[in-house]
Amino acid sequence: MEDLLTAEDYELWTIVNPGPLNPTKQNGQNEDVPKDPSKFVVADFSMMEKNAKAKKILICGLGPDEYNKISLCSNAKEIWDAFQTSYEGKNQVKRLMIELLIMKYELFSMKEFDLFKR
């Protein structure tokens, strides 16, 4: 997926991987607060456009089941995280799956086969 996003526009992966950059401004107490949409500048719109483009690429081609999993996500980062959790699982689940596969491998043996039995 990273290759698809970077091939479309290299900055798209920078929106998905660390997360979206929401337009903010500093208030009187030097705290970052969301910027009023009427005060957006060209760079803010460009950033929001890239997030929308990344969301579109991630959503295109999904079936109804996959779409239902991510339909409430508000940005590309949330969609990406939902995909990772859904298809790769959490670290603990990954570890358990690896241990299960190792156990199955260690218990692997050839069954006896008798050609003359029917």
Backbone as JSON Lines, residues from 0, in Angstrom:
{"i":0,"aa":"M","n":[0.83,-1.19,0.0],"ca":[0.0,0.0,0.0],"c":[0.87,1.25,0.0]}
{"i":1,"aa":"E","n":[1.98,1.17,0.72],"ca":[2.88,2.32,0.74],"c":[3.34,2.67,-0.68]}
{"i":2,"aa":"D","n":[3.66,1.64,-1.47],"ca":[4.1,1.89,-2.84],"c":[3.02,2.54,-3.68]}
{"i":3,"aa":"L","n":[1.77,2.1,-3.5],"ca":[0.67,2.69,-4.25],"c":[0.5,4.16,-3.91]}
{"i":4,"aa":"L","n":[0.55,4.47,-2.64],"ca":[0.37,5.86,-2.22],"c":[1.54,6.74,-2.67]}
{"i":5,"aa":"T","n":[2.75,6.25,-2.52],"ca":[3.9,7.07,-2.92],"c":[3.98,7.22,-4.43]}
{"i":6,"aa":"A","n":[3.5,6.22,-5.17],"ca":[3.49,6.33,-6.63],"c":[2.5,7.4,-7.09]}
{"i":7,"aa":"E","n":[1.4,7.51,-6.38],"ca":[0.4,8.53,-6.72],"c":[0.92,9.93,-6.38]}
{"i":8,"aa":"D","n":[1.42,10.07,-5.18],"ca":[1.95,11.35,-4.72],"c":[2.8,11.03,-3.49]}
{"i":9,"aa":"Y","n":[4.08,11.34,-3.54],"ca":[4.99,10.91,-2.48],"c":[4.58,11.44,-1.1]}
{"i":10,"aa":"E","n":[3.98,12.6,-1.06],"ca":[3.58,13.16,0.24],"c":[2.41,12.42,0.88]}
{"i":11,"aa":"L","n":[1.67,11.62,0.11],"ca":[0.52,10.91,0.68],"c":[0.94,9.97,1.8]}
{"i":12,"aa":"W","n":[2.07,9.29,1.62],"ca":[2.51,8.38,2.68],"c":[2.86,9.14,3.94]}
{"i":13,"aa":"T","n":[3.35,10.35,3.8],"ca":[3.68,11.15,4.99],"c":[2.41,11.59,5.71]}
{"i":14,"aa":"I","n":[1.29,11.59,5.04],"ca":[0.01,11.9,5.68],"c":[-0.51,10.66,6.4]}
{"i":15,"aa":"V","n":[-0.35,9.49,5.79],"ca":[-0.89,8.25,6.36],"c":[-0.05,7.74,7.52]}
{"i":16,"aa":"N","n":[1.26,7.68,7.35],"ca":[2.1,7.01,8.34],"c":[2.15,7.72,9.68]}
{"i":17,"aa":"P","n":[2.6,8.96,9.79],"ca":[2.61,9.56,11.12],"c":[1.25,10.07,11.55]}
{"i":18,"aa":"G","n":[0.35,10.25,10.61],"ca":[-0.98,10.75,10.93],"c":[-1.23,12.08,10.27]}
{"i":19,"aa":"P","n":[-2.5,12.48,10.22],"ca":[-2.83,13.72,9.52],"c":[-2.34,14.95,10.27]}
{"i":20,"aa":"L","n":[-2.06,15.96,9.53],"ca":[-1.67,17.24,10.11],"c":[-2.89,18.15,10.06]}
{"i":21,"aa":"N","n":[-3.49,18.38,11.19],"ca":[-4.68,19.21,11.23],"c":[-4.28,20.67,11.33]}
{"i":22,"aa":"P","n":[-4.92,21.53,10.54],"ca":[-4.59,22.96,10.61],"c":[-4.85,23.52,12.0]}
{"i":23,"aa":"T","n":[-3.82,24.07,12.61],"ca":[-3.95,24.64,13.95],"c":[-3.35,26.03,13.98]}
{"i":24,"aa":"K","n":[-3.65,26.74,15.03],"ca":[-3.03,28.04,15.29],"c":[-2.76,28.12,16.79]}
{"i":25,"aa":"Q","n":[-1.92,29.06,17.18],"ca":[-1.63,29.23,18.6],"c":[-2.54,30.3,19.18]}
{"i":26,"aa":"N","n":[-3.09,29.99,20.35],"ca":[-3.93,30.98,21.02],"c":[-3.07,31.83,21.93]}
{"i":27,"aa":"G","n":[-3.7,32.64,22.77],"ca":[-2.99,33.55,23.66],"c":[-2.08,32.86,24.66]}
{"i":28,"aa":"Q","n":[-2.39,31.6,25.03],"ca":[-1.58,30.86,25.99],"c":[-0.56,29.97,25.29]}
{"i":29,"aa":"N","n":[-0.26,30.24,24.03],"ca":[0.7,29.47,23.22],"c":[0.32,27.99,23.13]}
{"i":30,"aa":"E","n":[-0.97,27.71,23.09],"ca":[-1.46,26.34,22.9],"c":[-1.96,26.21,21.47]}
{"i":31,"aa":"D","n":[-1.74,25.04,20.88],"ca":[-2.25,24.78,19.53],"c":[-3.73,24.45,19.62]}
{"i":32,"aa":"V","n":[-4.53,25.19,18.89],"ca":[-5.98,24.94,18.82],"c":[-6.37,24.82,17.35]}
{"i":33,"aa":"P","n":[-7.47,24.1,17.06],"ca":[-7.89,23.97,15.67],"c":[-8.18,25.33,15.06]}
{"i":34,"aa":"K","n":[-7.76,25.47,13.81],"ca":[-7.94,26.72,13.1],"c":[-9.35,26.81,12.55]}
{"i":35,"aa":"D","n":[-9.92,28.0,12.56],"ca":[-11.24,28.26,11.99],"c":[-11.15,28.1,10.47]}
{"i":36,"aa":"P","n":[-12.05,27.31,9.86],"ca":[-11.97,27.1,8.4],"c":[-11.95,28.38,7.58]}
{"i":37,"aa":"S","n":[-12.52,29.44,8.08],"ca":[-12.5,30.7,7.33],"c":[-11.11,31.33,7.3]}
{"i":38,"aa":"K","n":[-10.21,30.85,8.17],"ca":[-8.84,31.37,8.24],"c":[-7.81,30.45,7.57]}
{"i":39,"aa":"F","n":[-8.28,29.4,6.89],"ca":[-7.36,28.49,6.22],"c":[-6.59,29.21,5.12]}
{"i":40,"aa":"V","n":[-5.34,28.81,4.96],"ca":[-4.5,29.34,3.88],"c":[-4.29,28.21,2.86]}
{"i":41,"aa":"V","n":[-3.6,28.5,1.79],"ca":[-3.4,27.53,0.71],"c":[-2.74,26.25,1.23]}
{"i":42,"aa":"A","n":[-1.76,26.37,2.11],"ca":[-1.06,25.2,2.64],"c":[-2.02,24.31,3.44]}
{"i":43,"aa":"D","n":[-2.95,24.91,4.17],"ca":[-3.92,24.12,4.93],"c":[-4.82,23.32,4.0]}
{"i":44,"aa":"F","n":[-5.3,23.97,2.94],"ca":[-6.15,23.28,1.98],"c":[-5.38,22.18,1.27]}
{"i":45,"aa":"S","n":[-4.13,22.41,0.96],"ca":[-3.3,21.4,0.3],"c":[-3.13,20.18,1.19]}
{"i":46,"aa":"M","n":[-2.89,20.41,2.46],"ca":[-2.73,19.32,3.42],"c":[-4.02,18.52,3.56]}
{"i":47,"aa":"M","n":[-5.15,19.2,3.64],"ca":[-6.43,18.52,3.76],"c":[-6.77,17.76,2.47]}
{"i":48,"aa":"E","n":[-6.38,18.32,1.33],"ca":[-6.6,17.66,0.05],"c":[-5.8,16.36,-0.04]}
{"i":49,"aa":"K","n":[-4.57,16.39,0.45],"ca":[-3.73,15.18,0.43],"c":[-4.32,14.1,1.33]}
{"i":50,"aa":"N","n":[-4.86,14.48,2.48],"ca":[-5.51,13.51,3.36],"c":[-6.71,12.89,2.66]}
{"i":51,"aa":"A","n":[-7.51,13.7,1.98],"ca":[-8.68,13.2,1.26],"c":[-8.26,12.26,0.13]}
{"i":52,"aa":"K","n":[-7.18,12.61,-0.55],"ca":[-6.68,11.77,-1.65],"c":[-6.19,10.42,-1.11]}
{"i":53,"aa":"A","n":[-5.49,10.44,0.01],"ca":[-5.02,9.2,0.62],"c":[-6.2,8.34,1.07]}
{"i":54,"aa":"K","n":[-7.23,8.96,1.65],"ca":[-8.43,8.22,2.05],"c":[-9.08,7.57,0.84]}
{"i":55,"aa":"K","n":[-9.16,8.32,-0.26],"ca":[-9.8,7.79,-1.47],"c":[-9.05,6.56,-1.97]}
{"i":56,"aa":"I","n":[-7.73,6.62,-1.99],"ca":[-6.94,5.49,-2.47],"c":[-7.11,4.29,-1.55]}
{"i":57,"aa":"L","n":[-7.14,4.52,-0.25],"ca":[-7.3,3.41,0.69],"c":[-8.69,2.78,0.61]}
{"i":58,"aa":"I","n":[-9.7,3.58,0.3],"ca":[-11.08,3.1,0.28],"c":[-11.44,2.44,-1.06]}
{"i":59,"aa":"C","n":[-10.86,2.91,-2.15],"ca":[-11.21,2.38,-3.48],"c":[-10.98,0.87,-3.54]}
{"i":60,"aa":"G","n":[-11.94,0.17,-4.07],"ca":[-11.79,-1.26,-4.25],"c":[-12.16,-2.1,-3.04]}
{"i":61,"aa":"L","n":[-12.63,-1.47,-1.98],"ca":[-13.03,-2.24,-0.81],"c":[-14.41,-2.85,-1.03]}
{"i":62,"aa":"G","n":[-14.6,-4.04,-0.5],"ca":[-15.92,-4.65,-0.51],"c":[-16.74,-4.09,0.64]}
{"i":63,"aa":"P","n":[-18.01,-4.47,0.71],"ca":[-18.87,-3.91,1.77],"c":[-18.41,-4.27,3.18]}
{"i":64,"aa":"D","n":[-17.87,-5.48,3.35],"ca":[-17.42,-5.87,4.7],"c":[-16.25,-5.02,5.16]}
{"i":65,"aa":"E","n":[-15.27,-4.84,4.27],"ca":[-14.11,-4.03,4.63],"c":[-14.51,-2.56,4.82]}
{"i":66,"aa":"Y","n":[-15.42,-2.09,3.98],"ca":[-15.84,-0.69,4.1],"c":[-16.53,-0.45,5.44]}
{"i":67,"aa":"N","n":[-17.31,-1.39,5.89],"ca":[-18.0,-1.23,7.18],"c":[-17.01,-1.11,8.33]}
{"i":68,"aa":"K","n":[-15.84,-1.74,8.21],"ca":[-14.83,-1.67,9.27],"c":[-14.24,-0.28,9.38]}
{"i":69,"aa":"I","n":[-14.17,0.46,8.27],"ca":[-13.47,1.75,8.28],"c":[-14.39,2.93,8.0]}
{"i":70,"aa":"S","n":[-15.69,2.69,7.89],"ca":[-16.6,3.76,7.49],"c":[-16.65,4.93,8.47]}
{"i":71,"aa":"L","n":[-16.35,4.69,9.72],"ca":[-16.39,5.77,10.71],"c":[-15.05,6.48,10.89]}
{"i":72,"aa":"C","n":[-14.03,6.04,10.17],"ca":[-12.71,6.67,10.28],"c":[-12.75,8.05,9.63]}
{"i":73,"aa":"S","n":[-12.13,9.03,10.3],"ca":[-12.19,10.4,9.79],"c":[-10.98,10.82,8.98]}
{"i":74,"aa":"N","n":[-9.89,10.06,9.04],"ca":[-8.72,10.43,8.25],"c":[-7.98,9.17,7.8]}
{"i":75,"aa":"A","n":[-7.02,9.38,6.92],"ca":[-6.28,8.26,6.32],"c":[-5.51,7.46,7.36]}
{"i":76,"aa":"K","n":[-4.99,8.1,8.38],"ca":[-4.23,7.4,9.42],"c":[-5.12,6.41,10.16]}
{"i":77,"aa":"E","n":[-6.34,6.82,10.5],"ca":[-7.27,5.92,11.19],"c":[-7.63,4.73,10.31]}
{"i":78,"aa":"I","n":[-7.82,4.97,9.0],"ca":[-8.12,3.88,8.07],"c":[-6.95,2.91,8.04]}
{"i":79,"aa":"W","n":[-5.74,3.44,7.93],"ca":[-4.54,2.6,7.88],"c":[-4.41,1.76,9.14]}
{"i":80,"aa":"D","n":[-4.63,2.38,10.3],"ca":[-4.54,1.64,11.57],"c":[-5.61,0.55,11.65]}
{"i":81,"aa":"A","n":[-6.82,0.84,11.15],"ca":[-7.89,-0.16,11.15],"c":[-7.52,-1.34,10.26]}
{"i":82,"aa":"F","n":[-6.92,-1.06,9.1],"ca":[-6.47,-2.13,8.21],"c":[-5.39,-2.97,8.88]}
{"i":83,"aa":"Q","n":[-4.45,-2.32,9.5],"ca":[-3.36,-3.06,10.14],"c":[-3.89,-3.95,11.25]}
{"i":84,"aa":"T","n":[-4.78,-3.43,12.07],"ca":[-5.35,-4.21,13.16],"c":[-6.17,-5.37,12.62]}
{"i":85,"aa":"S","n":[-6.93,-5.09,11.57],"ca":[-7.82,-6.1,11.01],"c":[-7.06,-7.23,10.32]}
{"i":86,"aa":"Y","n":[-6.02,-6.89,9.58],"ca":[-5.34,-7.89,8.78],"c":[-4.05,-8.41,9.39]}
{"i":87,"aa":"E","n":[-3.41,-7.64,10.23],"ca":[-2.17,-8.1,10.86],"c":[-2.38,-8.43,12.33]}
{"i":88,"aa":"G","n":[-3.32,-7.77,12.96],"ca":[-3.58,-7.99,14.37],"c":[-2.65,-7.19,15.25]}
{"i":89,"aa":"K","n":[-2.95,-7.21,16.52],"ca":[-2.11,-6.54,17.5],"c":[-0.84,-7.36,17.71]}
{"i":90,"aa":"N","n":[0.17,-6.79,18.33],"ca":[1.44,-7.49,18.54],"c":[1.26,-8.78,19.32]}
{"i":91,"aa":"Q","n":[0.38,-8.77,20.32],"ca":[0.16,-9.97,21.12],"c":[-0.44,-11.07,20.25]}
{"i":92,"aa":"V","n":[-1.39,-10.71,19.38],"ca":[-2.01,-11.7,18.48],"c":[-0.97,-12.24,17.51]}
{"i":93,"aa":"K","n":[-0.11,-11.37,17.0],"ca":[0.95,-11.81,16.08],"c":[1.86,-12.84,16.76]}
{"i":94,"aa":"R","n":[2.25,-12.54,18.0],"ca":[3.12,-13.45,18.74],"c":[2.45,-14.8,18.95]}
{"i":95,"aa":"L","n":[1.17,-14.8,19.32],"ca":[0.44,-16.05,19.53],"c":[0.33,-16.86,18.24]}
{"i":96,"aa":"M","n":[0.1,-16.17,17.13],"ca":[0.0,-16.87,15.84],"c":[1.34,-17.49,15.46]}
{"i":97,"aa":"I","n":[2.42,-16.79,15.7],"ca":[3.75,-17.34,15.42],"c":[4.02,-18.56,16.28]}
{"i":98,"aa":"E","n":[3.69,-18.47,17.57],"ca":[3.89,-19.61,18.46],"c":[3.04,-20.8,18.03]}
{"i":99,"aa":"L","n":[1.81,-20.55,17.59],"ca":[0.94,-21.63,17.13],"c":[1.52,-22.29,15.88]}
{"i":100,"aa":"L","n":[2.01,-21.49,14.95],"ca":[2.6,-22.05,13.73],"c":[3.87,-22.85,14.04]}
{"i":101,"aa":"I","n":[4.66,-22.37,14.97],"ca":[5.88,-23.11,15.37],"c":[5.5,-24.44,15.99]}
{"i":102,"aa":"M","n":[4.49,-24.43,16.84],"ca":[4.04,-25.66,17.48],"c":[3.52,-26.65,16.42]}
{"i":103,"aa":"K","n":[2.74,-26.17,15.47],"ca":[2.25,-27.06,14.41],"c":[3.4,-27.62,13.6]}
{"i":104,"aa":"Y","n":[4.39,-26.8,13.35],"ca":[5.56,-27.25,12.59],"c":[6.31,-28.34,13.35]}
{"i":105,"aa":"E","n":[6.49,-28.13,14.65],"ca":[7.22,-29.1,15.46],"c":[6.47,-30.42,15.6]}
{"i":106,"aa":"L","n":[5.14,-30.38,15.54],"ca":[4.33,-31.59,15.66],"c":[4.07,-32.25,14.3]}
{"i":107,"aa":"F","n":[4.57,-31.63,13.26],"ca":[4.35,-32.16,11.92],"c":[5.02,-33.51,11.76]}
{"i":108,"aa":"S","n":[4.26,-34.48,11.27],"ca":[4.82,-35.81,11.0],"c":[4.04,-36.42,9.84]}
{"i":109,"aa":"M","n":[4.66,-37.37,9.22],"ca":[4.04,-38.03,8.09],"c":[3.11,-39.13,8.61]}
{"i":110,"aa":"K","n":[1.9,-39.2,8.06],"ca":[0.97,-40.24,8.46],"c":[1.33,-41.52,7.72]}
{"i":111,"aa":"E","n":[1.06,-42.65,8.38],"ca":[1.32,-43.92,7.73],"c":[0.31,-44.14,6.63]}
{"i":112,"aa":"F","n":[0.79,-44.7,5.54],"ca":[-0.06,-44.93,4.39],"c":[0.13,-46.36,3.95]}
{"i":113,"aa":"D","n":[-0.96,-47.08,3.91],"ca":[-0.88,-48.48,3.5],"c":[-1.54,-48.61,2.13]}
{"i":114,"aa":"L","n":[-0.76,-49.02,1.13],"ca":[-1.26,-49.13,-0.23],"c":[-2.28,-50.25,-0.39]}
{"i":115,"aa":"F","n":[-2.23,-51.23,0.5],"ca":[-3.07,-52.4,0.32],"c":[-4.4,-52.3,1.07]}
{"i":116,"aa":"K","n":[-4.58,-51.24,1.83],"ca":[-5.86,-51.03,2.53],"c":[-6.85,-50.37,1.58]}
{"i":117,"aa":"R","n":[-8.08,-50.72,1.79],"ca":[-9.13,-50.07,1.0],"c":[-10.13,-49.45,1.9]}
